[in-house]
């Protein structure tokens, strides 16, 4: 705020609002997130620019200094050329002025000045015909300036005015099928879905196809005049404010079912989209968040994409392809009797898979997730959760991160039912409880993860995570991926980082070069085998397939130092930047 207030050009009204906001911070019953949002808005350059433009428009005609002194500077320049032309050979100054006034950029500047001074910069629309036939239906005549925006039929596409047309199945008439938000048709506010197109540039379109209409539009120059029969009961549709994160890639050019390919919006997994219209059951209109292009594009709706994914999985399951519907074809588990499924190498580490249920996990089909911005909360840090296959290096990354600031980063103390050993202190390495007590709390859902190792139960309680967060620490976790079911909740708001192994050759080379000890060996006395490397990669594919849509960030651990630097940057972002989270977390 200080920097803004020091700017003498800042609008006084915005400055006063900002001061009032700061004064009311301690009085009004609002959250820091809400205050932060309003403060950022009042300090934004975009709002300042809008207010400045508004003030200029309001004061237009009152401030004489903005009035042009003349509006025919180009004509005066031509007259000067006529006057000094005969004197060019006599004086050097005349020659210099004569050459200067003939330069293209000087003449362009003078023409632009005159156009602005004369306010001759609006599109020139022809006069609207006034003749009215009393026997005809009520009609409206709309004129638009042709631009590179789509107006198309179902089969062909041609960028024109930002709408799509179709043949009405009942009447055979050409009607407006869709208005693209932000396009010329939408900005005009005069064309609506369902309007019947009677004429285009004076040409009657009765009996013509959408392609015929498109040819007329293609051959049109400048302005386009539509004669329309208004649709009954059509009103303007308010733009939605929904934001979603996409969980799949989409390329409109390869989609055979999109009604207008050139109106499609391409995106990749992880992009945040602003859904501006969900009126169509199959095709939503959206913009990429932060994109300054005001025109929206078509994307498949949630229902349509879910149907496509189900169909694709069903077809691949029938053909036995890997990685889709049945448990037998999940990545890393090709068949019910696959060696990778029937047996796994013994592991020294605890495998928290007591409640593993892949069928349950696949009930959710990842398409879009509604999101909102979550602002950092002073003294209340989001837990950082490291997910990944066994042996990928999560423990070492967690250890290094905690070592950078042991007063800031903490990991919850696990519970166990095993007896206390000599020298151990309850509440330091473990919380020691009876097996009966632990089984009771597991049944009550109080553990985010748990498992059995050598006849003893081990686990991490949800309450221990919450207590670290409430105490102001940054809680660092590296649980089994099944724990995401209980961790990814509004009460904790975790930031989930997936630690991914590199390709086999790189994985083997880097681990052998670092003399990495196998986590599949109880004594940590040997390096990884090729089979264990393959097991790690197959586990990685399985985790990504089941839970990839829940990851906030992916770090490939090819080089431990580089992966750690990326982890530190990610943790800093969580603490300092507003980030997209499920919308339910900020409601």
FENNORBEL-V479626 format. One record per run of one state. SS is the DSSP state (H for helix, E for strand, C for the rest). FROM is the first residue (numbers start at 1). TO is the last residue. Records with the same first field share a line. If there is no record, write none. Layout:
# FENNORBEL-V479626
SS->FROM-TO  FROM-TO
This chain:
# FENNORBEL-V479626
C->1-1  6-11  25-31  43-44  59-63  67-72  86-91  102-103  118-139  146-148  153-158  161-162  168-173  180-183  189-195  201-202  205-209  219-222  230-241  247-249  251-251  255-260  265-266  268-271  278-282  289-296  301-301  320-326  330-338  343-357  362-367  375-376  378-379  381-383  388-393  405-408  411-413  417-425  427-429  433-434  444-446  454-455  471-473  478-480  488-494  501-503  514-529  551-552  557-559  577-578  586-587
H->2-5  12-24  32-42  45-58  64-66  73-85  92-101  104-117  184-188  210-218  252-254  261-263  302-319  327-329  339-342  358-361  394-404  435-443  462-470  481-487  504-513  530-550  560-576  583-585
E->140-145  149-152  159-160  163-167  174-179  196-200  203-204  223-229  242-246  250-250  264-264  267-267  272-277  283-288  297-300  368-374  377-377  380-380  384-387  409-410  414-416  426-426  430-432  447-453  456-461  474-477  495-500  553-556  579-582
